[in-house]
Structure formats: structure tokens, C-alpha cells
Amino acid sequence: MVEALNAKDFAAIGAFMAPTVHLTIEATGCCLPGTPAEAVGNLSWLSQGTAPWSADQSHPRVVSIKTRYASTYGGSLMVYSSDGIIAAFWFNGANLIDQIRLANGRVLGP
């Protein structure tokens, strides 16, 4: 996933999605549950993030956001860009992505 984000190859993430994906872009009102293709299209919002991306769950920003907003981001795999854009992914029982939340982590906290 990190490699796909670094390359801005969002279609590669689609291969790991469930048939229905709930995607939210914070502070935009976007989006409704949709297909993997629709979710991949919305992942283009992440293009504003600056590589490298990381999935280090012990990073202070990740820990802070998951602690401060536990009811929203708890249980997610959070991936973040070097300039603070975040993508949080949740996986279903089949280990496929069924929920995604995108946000500007700089707004959510340090």
C-alpha cells in the first residue's frame, strides 16, 4: 500500500478492496458507499500528499490522532505522507479494505 501511495498508483490499492467500500474525505461531505472503482477515483485526493508515505503505527502523529479520535480512527491502519496527509484503512473478515477515511492530519493534531 505504501509503495502504491508513493507512486500515486491508486488503482493498485483497488485490488485489495471489498465489493463495497465506505470512503470518507474529512470536511468535504464526500462520499457514499461505493464500488472499488469509485473508491480508487476518490483516492486521487491523496495526490496532494508529499512522498514518502509511511505506515509506521508508532509515529507520534499516528499515535496522537488514534488516541485523540479513537472512536473515528481506532482499529485502522493509518498511512501518512511526509507533509501530514493521512489515509486510514479498515479491513473486513476477508482481509479486504471495506472502509477508508482520508484527512489532513495537520488539522487533526501533531
N, C-alpha and C positions, 0 to 999 in steps of 0.2 A: 504494500500500500504506500509506504513512504517513497519507494522508487517511482511509483506512478505519479505521486504528487510532485516530486522533484522534476519529473519530466513533463508535467502538466498533461499527462496521458490519462484523463479521467475515464475514458472508455475501458481501460484495463481494470478499473475498480468494479465496473458493472458485472464482470464475470463472477463476482463474489456476493452478489445481491440476491435476496429472496424475490419471489414473484411480485410482491407488493412492498414498497419501501415508503416509510413515513419520513419525509425530509422537511426540515425547518431551517429557514435562514433568519436568525435573530434580527428583530427590529424591522422586518420587512413585510410580515404577514404572509410570506411565501412559505409553504407550499402545501398542497393536499397530498394524501397518499397517492402514489402513482407507480408506474412501471419502472424497472431498472433503467430503461432508455430515458425516461423523463428525469429520473434522479441524476443520471450521468449528465444530462443537459444542464441541470441546475448546479452541478458541481463546478461549472465554469466560474461561478462566483469566487472560487478559491484561486483563480488566476491572479488576483491582486496580492496574494501572499508571496513572499520572497523566500526562495530556497536558500539554505537547505531546510527541509522538513524533518521532524523527529517524532518518534513515538515513545520517548523516554517518559514513562509514567511517574518517575520520581523528580522530574523537573519542577522547580518551585512554582512556576506559573500553573502547571497542571495540578499540582497538589492544592494550591490556593483556590483555583476555580472549582475543583471537585469537592473541596471542603466547604467553601462559601455557598456553592449552589448544588449541594448534594442531591436534592430532590430532582434537579434538572439533569445534572451530568454524572451522577453516581452510576457506577456499573458500565461506563462507556470506555472504549479505547479512544483516547484523545490524541490526536496528531496535531502538531502545531508548526507554523512557519517561523523563520528566524525573526520576523517582524510582528509576530503575535496573532496571526490569523489561526483560528482553530477549526478542526473538524472532529466531531465526536461520533463514533460509530458504536452501535449496539448490534449484537448477533443473536439470532434465534437458536432454537434447539438443534437445527441442522448446521449450525455454524455459518449461516449466511447473514449478510447485513440486512436488517429489517428496519432500522431507524438511523437517521443521520441528522445531526444538528450542526450548523455552520455559524460561526460568530467571529466578531472582532474581539479577541482575547484581551486586547489592551483596554477595552471598555469594561470588561468583566473583572479585571484585577491584575495585580502584579504577577 
